Amino acid sequence: MKVYAKNENIRKYIWHPTGKLRFNDAGEATWPDDQFTRRRLRDGDITLEAGGGEPTDPTQPTPPPTEPPPTEPTTPPTEPPPSQPTS
């Protein structure tokens, strides 16, 4: 899974112990989905989004997508009634 370092210190000093997988200069790395990676995600040291987005906890279920608010049916513009001649 592609992960991103939260900051420069994490990029420099944290690496995955399996094969010493380090972050590149852009702060990204490909790590296996294992206990070490999930722990770093929970701690907030790494994210699954570039730019240091909110940490993602893989143990939490993904929330359902939000439904757009219902729209009111549109009615076509009405023409005024024809005028009645007065006597």
Helices and strands as residue ranges (DSSP letters): E 2-5, H 8-13, E 28-30, H 35-43, E 46-47
